[in-house]
């Protein structure tokens, strides 16, 4: 199933629950796209960005997504920052990734602008509004897909009584009773990889697992290749030791937050993850692999 600019998958422990689970997923993806897409002129997020400096109406879903993004920024001390929207646009990620890949990169001249203004975002639940400061554009790419996976898995499990796994662009969340031995989840540079391209297979019984890296979402520009994980401190694509970092956590949002932060942190990432007791697999640009936080060779349970 397509949604949020990527592929999505739902699996259930009871085959009879699959049609209902698919409906939950389709409904959630559409709702997130209408609320949180940076590439739809009619999305609520686009209206918030156009109204920067003032307040804009925002529904429950967008406000919830923005709160999760702010929490991610707080937990990572700004390493994962939703105010990188303008920085993303300036480095060339200014349209859906399918369209980014189709254009002539020689005509794209990237610029770099730091972010770091996440503490100035205001979410008002009483008035149903979100306010970002003038000159700031939000991008929820680091947390929104993971939140969609978490909410869909929970809703589908509650609605069907089955165990459910949801993957949105490789951001995986599970809820309800798992299958015997846990849900097998492949880990690779590309979430669509199969066969020998799958580097590791782990078992997930609860929570979430997410991978972040620069191998897939990158594009040509007149200034060289760019990728979508920016260092908010510089506005430039993170120059990381790691090609891909995979993290397991209590939720997919927490896993995605940590895996994204690890790419930005580079060589400091293993210690940062260990300190937070997060099982993680860090695949280096040089081909080496580092396991931390109890991530086993062939399975992980959280």
C-alpha positions as CSV (number, residue, x, y, z in Angstrom):
1,X,0.0,0.0,0.0
2,X,1.3,3.5,-0.9
3,X,1.0,6.4,1.5
4,X,3.1,9.3,2.9
5,X,5.4,9.0,-0.2
6,X,6.5,5.5,0.6
7,X,5.3,1.9,0.8
8,X,3.3,0.6,3.8
9,X,2.6,-2.9,5.0
10,X,0.2,-4.4,7.6
11,X,0.3,-8.0,8.9
12,X,-1.9,-9.7,11.4
13,X,-1.9,-12.9,13.4
14,X,-5.5,-13.7,12.4
15,X,-6.0,-13.8,8.6
16,X,-9.7,-12.9,9.2
17,X,-8.6,-9.6,10.6
18,X,-6.6,-8.5,7.6
19,X,-9.4,-6.6,5.7
20,X,-10.2,-4.6,8.7
21,X,-6.5,-3.9,9.5
22,X,-6.0,-2.7,5.9
23,X,-8.9,-0.3,6.3
24,X,-7.3,1.0,9.5
25,X,-4.0,1.6,7.6
26,X,-5.6,3.2,4.6
27,X,-7.6,5.6,6.7
28,X,-4.6,6.6,8.9
29,X,-2.3,7.2,6.0
30,X,-4.8,9.4,4.3
31,X,-5.4,11.4,7.5
32,X,-1.7,11.8,8.0
33,X,-1.2,12.9,4.4
34,X,-3.9,15.6,4.7
35,X,-2.6,16.8,8.0
36,X,1.2,16.5,7.9
37,X,2.4,16.5,4.2
38,X,5.0,19.2,3.4
39,X,4.2,18.6,-0.3
40,X,0.5,19.1,-0.5
41,X,-0.7,22.7,-0.8
42,X,-4.0,21.6,0.8
43,X,-2.5,20.0,3.9
44,X,-2.8,21.5,7.3
45,X,1.0,21.6,7.7
46,X,1.3,23.6,4.5
47,X,-1.1,26.2,5.9
48,X,0.9,26.4,9.2
49,X,4.1,27.0,7.2
50,X,2.4,29.6,5.0
51,X,1.1,31.4,8.1
52,X,4.5,31.4,9.9
53,X,4.7,34.3,12.3
54,X,1.0,34.0,13.1
55,X,-1.3,31.2,14.2
56,X,-3.0,28.7,11.9
57,X,-5.8,26.3,12.5
58,X,-4.6,22.7,13.2
59,X,-6.7,19.6,13.8
60,X,-6.1,17.1,16.6
61,X,-3.9,14.9,14.4
62,X,-1.5,17.6,13.3
63,X,-1.3,19.1,16.8
64,X,-0.5,15.6,18.2
65,X,2.2,15.1,15.5
66,X,3.8,18.5,16.2
67,X,3.8,17.7,19.9
68,X,5.6,14.4,19.2
69,X,8.1,16.3,17.0
70,X,8.8,18.8,19.8
71,X,9.3,16.0,22.3
72,X,11.8,14.3,19.9
73,X,13.7,17.6,19.7
74,X,13.7,17.9,23.5
75,X,14.8,14.3,24.0
76,X,17.7,14.7,21.6
77,X,18.6,18.3,22.6
78,X,17.7,19.5,19.1
79,X,19.5,16.8,17.0
80,X,16.1,15.8,15.6
81,X,14.4,19.2,14.9
82,X,11.0,19.8,13.2
83,X,12.1,23.3,12.2
84,X,14.4,22.0,9.4
85,X,11.6,22.4,6.8
86,X,13.3,25.5,5.2
87,X,16.7,23.8,5.4
88,X,15.2,20.7,3.6
89,X,13.8,22.9,0.8
90,X,17.1,24.8,0.4
91,X,19.1,21.6,-0.1
92,X,16.7,20.5,-2.8
93,X,14.2,18.3,-1.0
94,X,11.4,20.7,-2.1
95,X,8.9,18.2,-3.6
96,X,8.0,14.5,-3.3
97,X,11.0,12.3,-3.5
98,X,9.7,10.7,-6.8
99,X,9.8,14.1,-8.4
100,X,13.2,14.9,-6.8
101,X,14.7,11.9,-8.5
102,X,13.3,12.8,-11.9
103,X,14.6,16.3,-12.2
104,X,18.0,17.4,-13.5
105,X,20.2,17.8,-10.5
106,X,22.6,20.0,-12.3
107,X,20.0,22.8,-12.1
108,X,19.7,22.5,-8.3
109,X,22.0,24.8,-6.4
110,X,21.8,23.9,-2.7
111,X,21.9,26.4,0.1
112,X,22.5,25.7,3.8
113,X,20.6,27.3,6.7
114,X,20.7,26.1,10.3
115,X,17.4,25.3,12.1
116,X,17.2,25.1,15.9
117,X,14.0,27.1,16.6
118,X,11.9,24.2,17.8
119,X,11.5,25.7,21.3
120,X,9.5,28.6,19.7
121,X,6.7,26.4,18.3
122,X,3.4,26.9,20.1
123,X,0.6,24.3,20.2
124,X,-2.7,25.5,21.6
125,X,-5.2,22.7,22.1
126,X,-7.9,25.0,23.5
127,X,-7.9,27.2,20.3
128,X,-6.9,24.3,18.0
129,X,-3.9,26.2,16.5
130,X,-0.2,25.8,15.9
131,X,2.1,28.8,15.6
132,X,5.7,28.8,14.2
133,X,7.9,31.9,14.2
134,X,8.3,34.0,11.1
135,X,10.8,32.5,8.7
136,X,10.4,28.9,10.0
137,X,9.0,25.9,8.1
138,X,8.1,22.7,9.8
139,X,9.0,19.3,8.5
140,X,7.6,16.3,10.4
141,X,9.4,13.6,8.3
142,X,11.5,12.4,11.3
143,X,8.5,11.4,13.4
144,X,5.2,11.5,11.4
145,X,5.6,8.2,9.6
146,X,6.6,6.5,12.9
147,X,3.6,8.0,14.6
148,X,1.3,6.8,11.9
149,X,2.7,3.3,12.3
150,X,2.2,3.4,16.1
151,X,-1.4,4.7,15.9
152,X,-2.4,2.3,13.2
153,X,-1.0,-0.8,14.9
154,X,-2.7,0.2,18.2
155,X,-6.1,1.0,16.5
156,X,-6.0,-2.2,14.4
157,X,-5.1,-4.4,17.4
158,X,-7.9,-2.9,19.5
159,X,-10.3,-3.0,16.7
160,X,-9.7,-6.6,15.6
161,X,-8.3,-8.3,18.7
162,X,-5.4,-9.7,16.6
163,X,-1.7,-9.1,16.9
164,X,-0.8,-6.5,14.3
165,X,2.5,-5.3,12.7
166,X,2.5,-2.1,10.7
167,X,5.4,-0.8,8.6
168,X,5.4,2.7,7.1
169,X,8.5,3.2,5.0
170,X,10.4,0.7,7.2
171,X,9.2,2.3,10.4
172,X,7.7,-0.7,12.2
173,X,5.3,-0.8,15.1
174,X,3.6,-3.9,16.7
175,X,0.6,-4.1,19.0
176,X,-1.5,-6.9,20.4
177,X,-0.4,-10.5,21.0
178,X,2.6,-11.3,18.8
179,X,3.0,-14.6,16.9
180,X,5.0,-17.3,18.5
181,X,8.6,-16.2,18.5
182,X,7.8,-12.6,17.7
183,X,7.4,-10.8,14.4
184,X,10.4,-11.4,12.1
185,X,11.7,-8.0,10.9
186,X,14.5,-7.7,8.3
187,X,17.1,-5.0,8.7
188,X,18.8,-3.5,5.6
189,X,19.9,-0.2,4.1
190,X,16.7,-0.1,2.1
191,X,13.4,-1.1,3.8
192,X,12.3,-2.8,0.5
193,X,15.3,-5.1,0.4
194,X,14.8,-8.8,0.0
195,X,17.0,-11.9,0.0
196,X,20.7,-11.4,0.4
197,X,20.3,-7.7,0.7
198,X,18.7,-8.2,4.2
199,X,21.6,-7.8,6.6
200,X,19.9,-9.1,9.7
201,X,16.6,-10.5,10.9
202,X,15.3,-9.8,14.4
203,X,12.2,-10.7,16.3
204,X,9.9,-7.9,17.7
205,X,7.2,-8.7,20.3
206,X,6.2,-5.2,21.3
207,X,7.0,-1.5,20.7
208,X,8.8,-0.4,17.5
209,X,11.8,-0.6,15.4
210,X,13.1,2.0,12.9
211,X,16.1,2.5,10.7
212,X,17.6,5.8,9.5
213,X,20.3,6.3,6.8
214,X,21.5,8.1,3.8
215,X,21.8,5.3,1.2
216,X,18.2,5.6,-0.2
217,X,16.9,9.1,0.0
218,X,19.7,11.1,-1.7
219,X,19.8,13.1,-4.8
220,X,22.1,14.9,-7.2
221,X,22.7,18.7,-7.1
222,X,25.1,21.1,-8.6
223,X,26.9,21.0,-5.3
224,X,27.2,17.2,-5.1
225,X,24.9,14.6,-3.7
226,X,22.6,15.5,-0.8
227,X,20.6,13.3,1.6
228,X,17.5,13.9,3.8
229,X,19.0,13.6,7.3
230,X,20.1,17.1,8.0
231,X,22.2,18.3,10.9
232,X,20.0,21.1,12.3
233,X,23.1,22.9,13.6
234,X,24.4,23.5,10.1
235,X,21.5,22.9,7.8
236,X,23.7,20.5,5.8
237,X,23.3,16.7,5.3
238,X,24.8,15.0,8.3
239,X,28.3,13.7,7.6
240,X,28.0,10.5,9.5
241,X,30.2,7.5,10.3
242,X,27.1,5.4,9.7
243,X,25.3,4.3,6.6
244,X,22.3,3.0,8.5
245,X,21.3,2.9,12.1
246,X,18.5,0.6,13.4
247,X,17.0,1.0,16.8
248,X,14.4,-0.8,18.9
249,X,12.4,1.1,21.5
250,X,9.1,1.2,23.4
251,X,7.4,2.9,20.4
252,X,8.2,3.4,16.8
253,X,8.4,7.2,17.3
254,X,11.1,6.7,20.0
255,X,13.0,4.3,17.8
256,X,12.9,6.7,14.8
257,X,13.9,9.6,17.0
258,X,16.9,7.7,18.3
259,X,18.0,6.3,14.9
260,X,17.9,9.7,13.3
261,X,19.8,11.3,16.1
262,X,22.4,8.6,15.9
263,X,23.1,9.4,12.2
264,X,23.6,13.1,13.1
265,X,25.8,12.2,16.1
266,X,28.2,10.1,14.0
267,X,31.0,8.5,16.0
268,X,29.4,9.5,19.3
269,X,26.2,7.6,18.6
270,X,27.1,4.2,20.2
271,X,27.8,5.8,23.6
272,X,24.6,7.9,23.3
273,X,22.5,4.9,22.6
274,X,24.1,2.8,25.3
275,X,23.4,5.5,27.8
276,X,19.7,5.3,26.9
277,X,19.8,1.5,27.0
278,X,18.4,1.3,23.4
279,X,19.2,-1.9,21.4
280,X,20.7,-0.7,18.2
281,X,22.6,-1.9,15.1
282,X,24.9,0.6,13.5
283,X,26.2,-0.2,10.0
284,X,29.2,1.8,9.1
285,X,30.0,3.5,5.8
286,X,33.1,1.3,5.7
287,X,31.0,-1.9,6.0
288,X,31.7,-2.6,9.7
289,X,28.8,-3.2,12.2
290,X,28.5,-2.1,15.8
291,X,25.9,-3.6,18.1
292,X,24.9,-1.8,21.3
293,X,22.3,-1.9,24.1
294,X,21.9,-5.7,24.0
295,X,21.0,-5.9,20.2
296,X,21.7,-9.6,19.6
297,X,23.1,-11.2,16.4
298,X,19.8,-12.5,15.1
299,X,16.9,-11.2,17.2
300,X,15.7,-8.4,19.5
301,X,12.8,-8.3,21.9
302,X,11.6,-5.1,23.6
